[in-house]
């Protein structure tokens, strides 16, 4: 095992045992059997070390999401993704709290990848006519709610005793940005649907991005995408 891996393993073990989502570089060096200069040479500073620890801890979780096969129902995949996110947070509380800590000045790559994977599912929702807002906005809304719920349960469990809280919030958020399959099959503006243009625009934009049609130049595609995003925002 090389020095980098020794340091990461020591920091991971200390973080799992810590009462707070933090570890000291001195304790990590002692546990890894290396000097402080080695740690700083490999990770730059404490923030760089902690970001690397978070990425290492999230690797197995993200690997499972990368290899997950999409179902025929992208909204069902959203619900499953929310539940998996919550499960990981509750099983790895210190890693999770550290990942979203405002004191972590080096953004973990894991957080960016999780955001991108969620956005990919929402692009599928939009292409299927199931999304009522642009995928980028839906990604921000769902991720913010998912992370907020997980951190609330981890840091204020006494205020959130209802075990069904996360599921209730999940359904409320997803219901606000998606529509049922029956509405999607009826077209962008089904009976009683006054949001036909935004839904149609979100659907068309997602389908054009997926198809990468050669009918337009890159500049034309960018302009069309900008127009459709504005229309889909309502």
Rosetta constraint file for C-alpha pairs under 8 A:
AtomPair CA 1 CA 5 HARMONIC 6.16 0.50
AtomPair CA 1 CA 6 HARMONIC 6.41 0.50
AtomPair CA 2 CA 6 HARMONIC 6.27 0.50
AtomPair CA 3 CA 7 HARMONIC 6.17 0.50
AtomPair CA 3 CA 32 HARMONIC 7.94 0.50
AtomPair CA 3 CA 34 HARMONIC 7.46 0.50
AtomPair CA 3 CA 38 HARMONIC 7.96 0.50
AtomPair CA 4 CA 8 HARMONIC 6.23 0.50
AtomPair CA 4 CA 39 HARMONIC 7.82 0.50
AtomPair CA 4 CA 42 HARMONIC 6.80 0.50
AtomPair CA 5 CA 9 HARMONIC 5.98 0.50
AtomPair CA 6 CA 10 HARMONIC 6.09 0.50
AtomPair CA 6 CA 32 HARMONIC 5.42 0.50
AtomPair CA 7 CA 11 HARMONIC 6.06 0.50
AtomPair CA 7 CA 28 HARMONIC 6.56 0.50
AtomPair CA 7 CA 29 HARMONIC 6.97 0.50
AtomPair CA 7 CA 31 HARMONIC 7.95 0.50
AtomPair CA 7 CA 32 HARMONIC 5.28 0.50
AtomPair CA 7 CA 34 HARMONIC 7.85 0.50
AtomPair CA 7 CA 39 HARMONIC 7.30 0.50
AtomPair CA 8 CA 12 HARMONIC 5.99 0.50
AtomPair CA 8 CA 49 HARMONIC 7.74 0.50
AtomPair CA 8 CA 52 HARMONIC 7.50 0.50
AtomPair CA 8 CA 53 HARMONIC 5.99 0.50
AtomPair CA 8 CA 56 HARMONIC 7.93 0.50
AtomPair CA 9 CA 13 HARMONIC 6.22 0.50
AtomPair CA 9 CA 32 HARMONIC 7.85 0.50
AtomPair CA 10 CA 14 HARMONIC 6.19 0.50
AtomPair CA 10 CA 28 HARMONIC 5.81 0.50
AtomPair CA 10 CA 31 HARMONIC 5.72 0.50
AtomPair CA 10 CA 32 HARMONIC 5.54 0.50
AtomPair CA 11 CA 15 HARMONIC 5.98 0.50
AtomPair CA 11 CA 23 HARMONIC 7.06 0.50
AtomPair CA 11 CA 28 HARMONIC 5.42 0.50
AtomPair CA 11 CA 53 HARMONIC 6.92 0.50
AtomPair CA 12 CA 16 HARMONIC 6.23 0.50
AtomPair CA 12 CA 53 HARMONIC 6.21 0.50
AtomPair CA 12 CA 57 HARMONIC 7.58 0.50
AtomPair CA 13 CA 17 HARMONIC 6.41 0.50
AtomPair CA 14 CA 18 HARMONIC 5.98 0.50
AtomPair CA 14 CA 23 HARMONIC 6.61 0.50
AtomPair CA 14 CA 28 HARMONIC 7.43 0.50
AtomPair CA 15 CA 20 HARMONIC 7.95 0.50
AtomPair CA 15 CA 21 HARMONIC 6.45 0.50
AtomPair CA 15 CA 22 HARMONIC 6.24 0.50
AtomPair CA 15 CA 23 HARMONIC 6.00 0.50
AtomPair CA 15 CA 94 HARMONIC 6.49 0.50
AtomPair CA 15 CA 95 HARMONIC 7.30 0.50
AtomPair CA 16 CA 92 HARMONIC 7.73 0.50
AtomPair CA 16 CA 94 HARMONIC 6.28 0.50
AtomPair CA 16 CA 95 HARMONIC 7.51 0.50
AtomPair CA 18 CA 22 HARMONIC 7.01 0.50
AtomPair CA 18 CA 23 HARMONIC 7.25 0.50
AtomPair CA 18 CA 94 HARMONIC 7.80 0.50
AtomPair CA 20 CA 94 HARMONIC 6.84 0.50
AtomPair CA 21 CA 94 HARMONIC 4.67 0.50
AtomPair CA 21 CA 95 HARMONIC 6.95 0.50
AtomPair CA 21 CA 97 HARMONIC 6.17 0.50
AtomPair CA 21 CA 98 HARMONIC 5.45 0.50
AtomPair CA 22 CA 94 HARMONIC 7.84 0.50
AtomPair CA 22 CA 98 HARMONIC 7.20 0.50
AtomPair CA 23 CA 27 HARMONIC 7.22 0.50
AtomPair CA 23 CA 28 HARMONIC 7.36 0.50
AtomPair CA 24 CA 28 HARMONIC 6.39 0.50
AtomPair CA 25 CA 29 HARMONIC 6.10 0.50
AtomPair CA 25 CA 36 HARMONIC 7.50 0.50
AtomPair CA 25 CA 46 HARMONIC 6.61 0.50
AtomPair CA 26 CA 30 HARMONIC 6.23 0.50
AtomPair CA 26 CA 36 HARMONIC 7.26 0.50
AtomPair CA 27 CA 31 HARMONIC 6.12 0.50
AtomPair CA 28 CA 32 HARMONIC 6.01 0.50
AtomPair CA 29 CA 33 HARMONIC 5.77 0.50
AtomPair CA 29 CA 34 HARMONIC 5.13 0.50
AtomPair CA 29 CA 35 HARMONIC 5.88 0.50
AtomPair CA 29 CA 36 HARMONIC 6.23 0.50
AtomPair CA 29 CA 39 HARMONIC 7.28 0.50
AtomPair CA 30 CA 34 HARMONIC 6.64 0.50
AtomPair CA 30 CA 35 HARMONIC 7.83 0.50
AtomPair CA 34 CA 38 HARMONIC 6.62 0.50
AtomPair CA 34 CA 39 HARMONIC 7.45 0.50
AtomPair CA 35 CA 39 HARMONIC 6.81 0.50
AtomPair CA 36 CA 40 HARMONIC 6.27 0.50
AtomPair CA 37 CA 41 HARMONIC 5.97 0.50
AtomPair CA 38 CA 42 HARMONIC 6.22 0.50
AtomPair CA 39 CA 43 HARMONIC 6.03 0.50
AtomPair CA 39 CA 44 HARMONIC 7.52 0.50
AtomPair CA 39 CA 45 HARMONIC 7.79 0.50
AtomPair CA 40 CA 44 HARMONIC 4.59 0.50
AtomPair CA 40 CA 45 HARMONIC 5.33 0.50
AtomPair CA 40 CA 46 HARMONIC 7.72 0.50
AtomPair CA 43 CA 48 HARMONIC 5.14 0.50
AtomPair CA 43 CA 49 HARMONIC 5.23 0.50
AtomPair CA 43 CA 52 HARMONIC 7.95 0.50
AtomPair CA 44 CA 48 HARMONIC 5.88 0.50
AtomPair CA 44 CA 49 HARMONIC 7.50 0.50
AtomPair CA 45 CA 49 HARMONIC 6.42 0.50
AtomPair CA 46 CA 50 HARMONIC 6.19 0.50
AtomPair CA 47 CA 51 HARMONIC 6.13 0.50
AtomPair CA 47 CA 104 HARMONIC 5.92 0.50
AtomPair CA 47 CA 105 HARMONIC 6.17 0.50
AtomPair CA 47 CA 106 HARMONIC 5.84 0.50
AtomPair CA 48 CA 52 HARMONIC 6.26 0.50
AtomPair CA 48 CA 106 HARMONIC 6.08 0.50
AtomPair CA 49 CA 53 HARMONIC 6.23 0.50
AtomPair CA 50 CA 54 HARMONIC 6.21 0.50
AtomPair CA 50 CA 98 HARMONIC 7.85 0.50
AtomPair CA 50 CA 104 HARMONIC 7.60 0.50
AtomPair CA 51 CA 55 HARMONIC 6.26 0.50
AtomPair CA 51 CA 99 HARMONIC 7.45 0.50
AtomPair CA 51 CA 104 HARMONIC 7.36 0.50
AtomPair CA 51 CA 106 HARMONIC 6.17 0.50
AtomPair CA 51 CA 107 HARMONIC 6.68 0.50
AtomPair CA 51 CA 108 HARMONIC 4.92 0.50
AtomPair CA 51 CA 109 HARMONIC 7.90 0.50
AtomPair CA 52 CA 56 HARMONIC 6.13 0.50
AtomPair CA 52 CA 108 HARMONIC 7.07 0.50
AtomPair CA 53 CA 57 HARMONIC 6.13 0.50
AtomPair CA 53 CA 95 HARMONIC 8.00 0.50
AtomPair CA 54 CA 58 HARMONIC 6.12 0.50
AtomPair CA 54 CA 95 HARMONIC 5.90 0.50
AtomPair CA 54 CA 96 HARMONIC 7.81 0.50
AtomPair CA 54 CA 98 HARMONIC 7.20 0.50
AtomPair CA 54 CA 99 HARMONIC 5.98 0.50
AtomPair CA 54 CA 108 HARMONIC 6.63 0.50
AtomPair CA 54 CA 110 HARMONIC 7.36 0.50
AtomPair CA 55 CA 59 HARMONIC 6.05 0.50
AtomPair CA 55 CA 108 HARMONIC 6.11 0.50
AtomPair CA 55 CA 109 HARMONIC 6.38 0.50
AtomPair CA 55 CA 110 HARMONIC 5.26 0.50
AtomPair CA 57 CA 95 HARMONIC 6.75 0.50
AtomPair CA 58 CA 62 HARMONIC 6.10 0.50
AtomPair CA 58 CA 110 HARMONIC 6.44 0.50
AtomPair CA 59 CA 63 HARMONIC 5.91 0.50
AtomPair CA 59 CA 110 HARMONIC 7.54 0.50
AtomPair CA 60 CA 64 HARMONIC 6.38 0.50
AtomPair CA 61 CA 65 HARMONIC 6.64 0.50
AtomPair CA 61 CA 88 HARMONIC 7.39 0.50
AtomPair CA 62 CA 66 HARMONIC 6.11 0.50
AtomPair CA 62 CA 110 HARMONIC 7.58 0.50
AtomPair CA 62 CA 113 HARMONIC 7.89 0.50
AtomPair CA 62 CA 114 HARMONIC 7.10 0.50
AtomPair CA 63 CA 67 HARMONIC 6.38 0.50
AtomPair CA 64 CA 68 HARMONIC 6.06 0.50
AtomPair CA 65 CA 117 HARMONIC 7.72 0.50
AtomPair CA 66 CA 117 HARMONIC 7.70 0.50
AtomPair CA 70 CA 74 HARMONIC 7.17 0.50
AtomPair CA 70 CA 77 HARMONIC 7.03 0.50
AtomPair CA 71 CA 76 HARMONIC 7.77 0.50
AtomPair CA 71 CA 77 HARMONIC 6.73 0.50
AtomPair CA 73 CA 77 HARMONIC 6.58 0.50
AtomPair CA 74 CA 78 HARMONIC 6.33 0.50
AtomPair CA 74 CA 121 HARMONIC 6.36 0.50
AtomPair CA 74 CA 122 HARMONIC 7.52 0.50
AtomPair CA 74 CA 124 HARMONIC 6.26 0.50
AtomPair CA 74 CA 125 HARMONIC 5.47 0.50
AtomPair CA 75 CA 79 HARMONIC 6.49 0.50
AtomPair CA 75 CA 125 HARMONIC 6.50 0.50
AtomPair CA 75 CA 130 HARMONIC 7.74 0.50
AtomPair CA 75 CA 178 HARMONIC 7.58 0.50
AtomPair CA 76 CA 80 HARMONIC 6.25 0.50
AtomPair CA 77 CA 81 HARMONIC 5.98 0.50
AtomPair CA 77 CA 121 HARMONIC 7.38 0.50
AtomPair CA 78 CA 82 HARMONIC 6.19 0.50
AtomPair CA 78 CA 118 HARMONIC 7.77 0.50
AtomPair CA 78 CA 121 HARMONIC 6.94 0.50
AtomPair CA 78 CA 122 HARMONIC 7.87 0.50
AtomPair CA 79 CA 83 HARMONIC 6.31 0.50
AtomPair CA 79 CA 170 HARMONIC 7.28 0.50
AtomPair CA 79 CA 174 HARMONIC 7.94 0.50
AtomPair CA 80 CA 84 HARMONIC 6.16 0.50
AtomPair CA 81 CA 85 HARMONIC 6.11 0.50
AtomPair CA 81 CA 118 HARMONIC 7.97 0.50
AtomPair CA 82 CA 86 HARMONIC 6.31 0.50
AtomPair CA 82 CA 146 HARMONIC 6.58 0.50
AtomPair CA 82 CA 170 HARMONIC 7.18 0.50
AtomPair CA 83 CA 87 HARMONIC 6.12 0.50
AtomPair CA 83 CA 167 HARMONIC 7.94 0.50
AtomPair CA 84 CA 88 HARMONIC 6.18 0.50
AtomPair CA 85 CA 89 HARMONIC 6.28 0.50
AtomPair CA 85 CA 146 HARMONIC 7.54 0.50
AtomPair CA 86 CA 90 HARMONIC 6.27 0.50
AtomPair CA 86 CA 146 HARMONIC 7.36 0.50
AtomPair CA 86 CA 150 HARMONIC 5.90 0.50
AtomPair CA 86 CA 166 HARMONIC 7.93 0.50
AtomPair CA 87 CA 91 HARMONIC 6.18 0.50
AtomPair CA 88 CA 92 HARMONIC 5.97 0.50
AtomPair CA 89 CA 93 HARMONIC 5.48 0.50
AtomPair CA 89 CA 95 HARMONIC 7.93 0.50
AtomPair CA 89 CA 96 HARMONIC 5.48 0.50
AtomPair CA 89 CA 150 HARMONIC 6.28 0.50
AtomPair CA 90 CA 150 HARMONIC 7.35 0.50
AtomPair CA 90 CA 154 HARMONIC 6.96 0.50
AtomPair CA 92 CA 96 HARMONIC 6.12 0.50
AtomPair CA 93 CA 97 HARMONIC 6.04 0.50
AtomPair CA 93 CA 154 HARMONIC 6.63 0.50
AtomPair CA 94 CA 98 HARMONIC 5.99 0.50
AtomPair CA 95 CA 99 HARMONIC 6.13 0.50
AtomPair CA 96 CA 100 HARMONIC 6.69 0.50
AtomPair CA 97 CA 101 HARMONIC 5.94 0.50
AtomPair CA 97 CA 151 HARMONIC 6.82 0.50
AtomPair CA 97 CA 154 HARMONIC 7.97 0.50
AtomPair CA 98 CA 104 HARMONIC 7.24 0.50
AtomPair CA 99 CA 104 HARMONIC 7.51 0.50
AtomPair CA 99 CA 108 HARMONIC 6.79 0.50
AtomPair CA 99 CA 111 HARMONIC 7.22 0.50
AtomPair CA 100 CA 104 HARMONIC 7.60 0.50
AtomPair CA 107 CA 111 HARMONIC 7.40 0.50
AtomPair CA 108 CA 112 HARMONIC 7.10 0.50
AtomPair CA 109 CA 113 HARMONIC 6.22 0.50
AtomPair CA 110 CA 114 HARMONIC 6.07 0.50
AtomPair CA 111 CA 115 HARMONIC 6.27 0.50
AtomPair CA 112 CA 116 HARMONIC 6.27 0.50
AtomPair CA 113 CA 117 HARMONIC 6.12 0.50
AtomPair CA 114 CA 118 HARMONIC 6.28 0.50
AtomPair CA 115 CA 119 HARMONIC 6.25 0.50
AtomPair CA 115 CA 139 HARMONIC 7.20 0.50
AtomPair CA 115 CA 143 HARMONIC 7.16 0.50
AtomPair CA 116 CA 120 HARMONIC 6.27 0.50
AtomPair CA 117 CA 121 HARMONIC 6.69 0.50
AtomPair CA 118 CA 122 HARMONIC 6.43 0.50
AtomPair CA 118 CA 139 HARMONIC 6.40 0.50
AtomPair CA 118 CA 143 HARMONIC 7.90 0.50
AtomPair CA 119 CA 123 HARMONIC 6.20 0.50
AtomPair CA 119 CA 135 HARMONIC 6.41 0.50
AtomPair CA 119 CA 136 HARMONIC 6.69 0.50
AtomPair CA 119 CA 139 HARMONIC 5.48 0.50
AtomPair CA 120 CA 124 HARMONIC 6.62 0.50
AtomPair CA 121 CA 125 HARMONIC 6.42 0.50
AtomPair CA 122 CA 126 HARMONIC 6.16 0.50
AtomPair CA 122 CA 131 HARMONIC 7.55 0.50
AtomPair CA 122 CA 135 HARMONIC 5.39 0.50
AtomPair CA 122 CA 138 HARMONIC 7.26 0.50
AtomPair CA 122 CA 139 HARMONIC 7.02 0.50
AtomPair CA 123 CA 127 HARMONIC 6.17 0.50
AtomPair CA 123 CA 135 HARMONIC 5.77 0.50
AtomPair CA 123 CA 206 HARMONIC 5.73 0.50
AtomPair CA 124 CA 128 HARMONIC 6.19 0.50
AtomPair CA 124 CA 206 HARMONIC 7.43 0.50
AtomPair CA 125 CA 129 HARMONIC 6.44 0.50
AtomPair CA 125 CA 130 HARMONIC 5.10 0.50
AtomPair CA 125 CA 131 HARMONIC 5.61 0.50
AtomPair CA 125 CA 178 HARMONIC 7.91 0.50
AtomPair CA 126 CA 130 HARMONIC 5.54 0.50
AtomPair CA 126 CA 131 HARMONIC 4.70 0.50
AtomPair CA 126 CA 132 HARMONIC 7.78 0.50
AtomPair CA 126 CA 134 HARMONIC 7.66 0.50
AtomPair CA 126 CA 135 HARMONIC 6.81 0.50
AtomPair CA 126 CA 202 HARMONIC 5.83 0.50
AtomPair CA 126 CA 203 HARMONIC 4.72 0.50
AtomPair CA 126 CA 206 HARMONIC 5.76 0.50
AtomPair CA 126 CA 207 HARMONIC 7.85 0.50
AtomPair CA 127 CA 202 HARMONIC 7.63 0.50
AtomPair CA 127 CA 203 HARMONIC 4.73 0.50
AtomPair CA 127 CA 204 HARMONIC 6.89 0.50
AtomPair CA 127 CA 205 HARMONIC 7.80 0.50
AtomPair CA 127 CA 206 HARMONIC 4.99 0.50
AtomPair CA 127 CA 207 HARMONIC 5.07 0.50
AtomPair CA 128 CA 184 HARMONIC 7.19 0.50
AtomPair CA 128 CA 203 HARMONIC 6.77 0.50
AtomPair CA 129 CA 184 HARMONIC 5.09 0.50
AtomPair CA 129 CA 185 HARMONIC 7.85 0.50
AtomPair CA 129 CA 187 HARMONIC 7.70 0.50
AtomPair CA 129 CA 188 HARMONIC 6.96 0.50
AtomPair CA 129 CA 199 HARMONIC 6.82 0.50
AtomPair CA 129 CA 200 HARMONIC 7.25 0.50
AtomPair CA 129 CA 202 HARMONIC 7.73 0.50
AtomPair CA 129 CA 203 HARMONIC 5.18 0.50
AtomPair CA 130 CA 178 HARMONIC 5.31 0.50
AtomPair CA 130 CA 179 HARMONIC 5.15 0.50
AtomPair CA 130 CA 180 HARMONIC 6.74 0.50
AtomPair CA 130 CA 181 HARMONIC 6.75 0.50
AtomPair CA 130 CA 183 HARMONIC 7.99 0.50
AtomPair CA 130 CA 184 HARMONIC 5.76 0.50
AtomPair CA 130 CA 199 HARMONIC 7.94 0.50
AtomPair CA 130 CA 203 HARMONIC 7.93 0.50
AtomPair CA 131 CA 135 HARMONIC 7.51 0.50
AtomPair CA 131 CA 177 HARMONIC 5.87 0.50
AtomPair CA 131 CA 178 HARMONIC 4.49 0.50
AtomPair CA 131 CA 179 HARMONIC 6.36 0.50
AtomPair CA 131 CA 199 HARMONIC 6.49 0.50
AtomPair CA 131 CA 202 HARMONIC 7.02 0.50
AtomPair CA 131 CA 203 HARMONIC 7.38 0.50
AtomPair CA 132 CA 177 HARMONIC 5.28 0.50
AtomPair CA 132 CA 178 HARMONIC 5.54 0.50
AtomPair CA 132 CA 179 HARMONIC 6.91 0.50
AtomPair CA 132 CA 195 HARMONIC 7.63 0.50
AtomPair CA 132 CA 198 HARMONIC 6.63 0.50
AtomPair CA 132 CA 199 HARMONIC 4.96 0.50
AtomPair CA 132 CA 202 HARMONIC 7.18 0.50
AtomPair CA 132 CA 232 HARMONIC 7.51 0.50
AtomPair CA 133 CA 137 HARMONIC 6.64 0.50
AtomPair CA 133 CA 138 HARMONIC 6.30 0.50
AtomPair CA 133 CA 177 HARMONIC 6.10 0.50
AtomPair CA 133 CA 178 HARMONIC 7.99 0.50
AtomPair CA 133 CA 198 HARMONIC 6.87 0.50
AtomPair CA 133 CA 199 HARMONIC 6.85 0.50
AtomPair CA 133 CA 202 HARMONIC 6.60 0.50
AtomPair CA 133 CA 232 HARMONIC 5.80 0.50
AtomPair CA 133 CA 233 HARMONIC 5.77 0.50
AtomPair CA 133 CA 234 HARMONIC 7.83 0.50
AtomPair CA 134 CA 138 HARMONIC 6.25 0.50
AtomPair CA 134 CA 202 HARMONIC 5.51 0.50
AtomPair CA 134 CA 229 HARMONIC 6.30 0.50
AtomPair CA 134 CA 232 HARMONIC 5.69 0.50
AtomPair CA 134 CA 233 HARMONIC 6.12 0.50
AtomPair CA 135 CA 139 HARMONIC 5.98 0.50
AtomPair CA 135 CA 202 HARMONIC 7.57 0.50
AtomPair CA 136 CA 140 HARMONIC 6.47 0.50
AtomPair CA 137 CA 141 HARMONIC 6.26 0.50
AtomPair CA 138 CA 142 HARMONIC 6.04 0.50
AtomPair CA 138 CA 177 HARMONIC 6.46 0.50
AtomPair CA 139 CA 143 HARMONIC 5.89 0.50
AtomPair CA 140 CA 144 HARMONIC 5.89 0.50
AtomPair CA 141 CA 145 HARMONIC 6.22 0.50
AtomPair CA 141 CA 173 HARMONIC 7.66 0.50
AtomPair CA 142 CA 146 HARMONIC 5.97 0.50
AtomPair CA 142 CA 173 HARMONIC 6.65 0.50
AtomPair CA 142 CA 174 HARMONIC 7.36 0.50
AtomPair CA 143 CA 147 HARMONIC 5.96 0.50
AtomPair CA 144 CA 148 HARMONIC 5.86 0.50
AtomPair CA 145 CA 149 HARMONIC 5.97 0.50
AtomPair CA 145 CA 169 HARMONIC 7.72 0.50
AtomPair CA 145 CA 170 HARMONIC 7.86 0.50
AtomPair CA 145 CA 173 HARMONIC 7.56 0.50
AtomPair CA 146 CA 150 HARMONIC 6.27 0.50
AtomPair CA 146 CA 170 HARMONIC 7.49 0.50
AtomPair CA 147 CA 151 HARMONIC 6.10 0.50
AtomPair CA 148 CA 152 HARMONIC 6.00 0.50
AtomPair CA 149 CA 153 HARMONIC 6.26 0.50
AtomPair CA 149 CA 166 HARMONIC 6.27 0.50
AtomPair CA 149 CA 169 HARMONIC 7.93 0.50
AtomPair CA 150 CA 154 HARMONIC 6.22 0.50
AtomPair CA 150 CA 166 HARMONIC 7.88 0.50
AtomPair CA 151 CA 155 HARMONIC 5.87 0.50
AtomPair CA 151 CA 156 HARMONIC 7.95 0.50
AtomPair CA 152 CA 156 HARMONIC 5.36 0.50
AtomPair CA 152 CA 157 HARMONIC 6.95 0.50
AtomPair CA 152 CA 160 HARMONIC 7.39 0.50
AtomPair CA 153 CA 157 HARMONIC 4.84 0.50
AtomPair CA 153 CA 160 HARMONIC 6.16 0.50
AtomPair CA 156 CA 160 HARMONIC 6.73 0.50
AtomPair CA 157 CA 161 HARMONIC 6.25 0.50
AtomPair CA 160 CA 165 HARMONIC 7.22 0.50
AtomPair CA 164 CA 168 HARMONIC 6.17 0.50
AtomPair CA 165 CA 169 HARMONIC 6.23 0.50
AtomPair CA 166 CA 170 HARMONIC 6.01 0.50
AtomPair CA 167 CA 171 HARMONIC 6.19 0.50
AtomPair CA 168 CA 172 HARMONIC 6.23 0.50
AtomPair CA 169 CA 173 HARMONIC 6.11 0.50
AtomPair CA 170 CA 174 HARMONIC 6.05 0.50
AtomPair CA 171 CA 175 HARMONIC 5.79 0.50
AtomPair CA 172 CA 176 HARMONIC 6.31 0.50
AtomPair CA 173 CA 177 HARMONIC 6.76 0.50
AtomPair CA 174 CA 178 HARMONIC 5.93 0.50
AtomPair CA 175 CA 179 HARMONIC 6.78 0.50
AtomPair CA 179 CA 183 HARMONIC 6.51 0.50
AtomPair CA 179 CA 184 HARMONIC 7.06 0.50
AtomPair CA 180 CA 184 HARMONIC 6.57 0.50
AtomPair CA 181 CA 185 HARMONIC 6.13 0.50
AtomPair CA 182 CA 186 HARMONIC 6.30 0.50
AtomPair CA 183 CA 187 HARMONIC 6.65 0.50
AtomPair CA 183 CA 188 HARMONIC 7.69 0.50
AtomPair CA 183 CA 189 HARMONIC 7.94 0.50
AtomPair CA 183 CA 190 HARMONIC 5.84 0.50
AtomPair CA 184 CA 188 HARMONIC 6.50 0.50
AtomPair CA 184 CA 190 HARMONIC 7.83 0.50
AtomPair CA 186 CA 190 HARMONIC 5.43 0.50
AtomPair CA 188 CA 195 HARMONIC 7.94 0.50
AtomPair CA 188 CA 196 HARMONIC 4.90 0.50
AtomPair CA 188 CA 197 HARMONIC 7.12 0.50
AtomPair CA 188 CA 199 HARMONIC 5.72 0.50
AtomPair CA 188 CA 200 HARMONIC 5.00 0.50
AtomPair CA 189 CA 193 HARMONIC 5.34 0.50
AtomPair CA 189 CA 194 HARMONIC 6.84 0.50
AtomPair CA 189 CA 195 HARMONIC 6.69 0.50
AtomPair CA 189 CA 196 HARMONIC 4.05 0.50
AtomPair CA 189 CA 197 HARMONIC 7.51 0.50
AtomPair CA 189 CA 199 HARMONIC 7.83 0.50
AtomPair CA 189 CA 200 HARMONIC 7.87 0.50
AtomPair CA 190 CA 196 HARMONIC 7.51 0.50
AtomPair CA 195 CA 199 HARMONIC 6.28 0.50
AtomPair CA 195 CA 234 HARMONIC 7.87 0.50
AtomPair CA 196 CA 200 HARMONIC 5.98 0.50
AtomPair CA 197 CA 201 HARMONIC 5.98 0.50
AtomPair CA 197 CA 231 HARMONIC 6.87 0.50
AtomPair CA 197 CA 232 HARMONIC 6.95 0.50
AtomPair CA 197 CA 234 HARMONIC 7.71 0.50
AtomPair CA 198 CA 202 HARMONIC 6.12 0.50
AtomPair CA 198 CA 231 HARMONIC 5.39 0.50
AtomPair CA 198 CA 232 HARMONIC 3.68 0.50
AtomPair CA 198 CA 233 HARMONIC 6.23 0.50
AtomPair CA 198 CA 234 HARMONIC 5.34 0.50
AtomPair CA 199 CA 203 HARMONIC 6.11 0.50
AtomPair CA 199 CA 232 HARMONIC 6.08 0.50
AtomPair CA 200 CA 204 HARMONIC 6.06 0.50
AtomPair CA 200 CA 232 HARMONIC 7.39 0.50
AtomPair CA 201 CA 205 HARMONIC 5.99 0.50
AtomPair CA 201 CA 228 HARMONIC 5.13 0.50
AtomPair CA 201 CA 229 HARMONIC 7.00 0.50
AtomPair CA 201 CA 231 HARMONIC 5.93 0.50
AtomPair CA 201 CA 232 HARMONIC 4.97 0.50
AtomPair CA 202 CA 206 HARMONIC 6.23 0.50
AtomPair CA 202 CA 228 HARMONIC 6.71 0.50
AtomPair CA 202 CA 229 HARMONIC 6.70 0.50
AtomPair CA 202 CA 231 HARMONIC 7.81 0.50
AtomPair CA 202 CA 232 HARMONIC 4.98 0.50
AtomPair CA 203 CA 207 HARMONIC 6.23 0.50
AtomPair CA 204 CA 208 HARMONIC 6.09 0.50
AtomPair CA 204 CA 228 HARMONIC 7.64 0.50
AtomPair CA 205 CA 209 HARMONIC 6.24 0.50
AtomPair CA 205 CA 225 HARMONIC 6.06 0.50
AtomPair CA 205 CA 228 HARMONIC 5.96 0.50
AtomPair CA 205 CA 229 HARMONIC 7.16 0.50
AtomPair CA 206 CA 210 HARMONIC 6.20 0.50
AtomPair CA 207 CA 211 HARMONIC 6.05 0.50
AtomPair CA 208 CA 212 HARMONIC 5.83 0.50
AtomPair CA 208 CA 213 HARMONIC 6.61 0.50
AtomPair CA 216 CA 220 HARMONIC 5.52 0.50
AtomPair CA 216 CA 221 HARMONIC 5.69 0.50
AtomPair CA 217 CA 221 HARMONIC 6.10 0.50
AtomPair CA 218 CA 222 HARMONIC 6.11 0.50
AtomPair CA 219 CA 223 HARMONIC 6.23 0.50
AtomPair CA 220 CA 224 HARMONIC 6.05 0.50
AtomPair CA 221 CA 225 HARMONIC 5.96 0.50
AtomPair CA 222 CA 226 HARMONIC 6.16 0.50
AtomPair CA 223 CA 227 HARMONIC 6.32 0.50
AtomPair CA 224 CA 228 HARMONIC 6.16 0.50
AtomPair CA 225 CA 229 HARMONIC 6.02 0.50
AtomPair CA 226 CA 230 HARMONIC 6.29 0.50
AtomPair CA 227 CA 231 HARMONIC 6.30 0.50
AtomPair CA 228 CA 232 HARMONIC 5.99 0.50
AtomPair CA 229 CA 233 HARMONIC 6.18 0.50
AtomPair CA 230 CA 234 HARMONIC 6.96 0.50
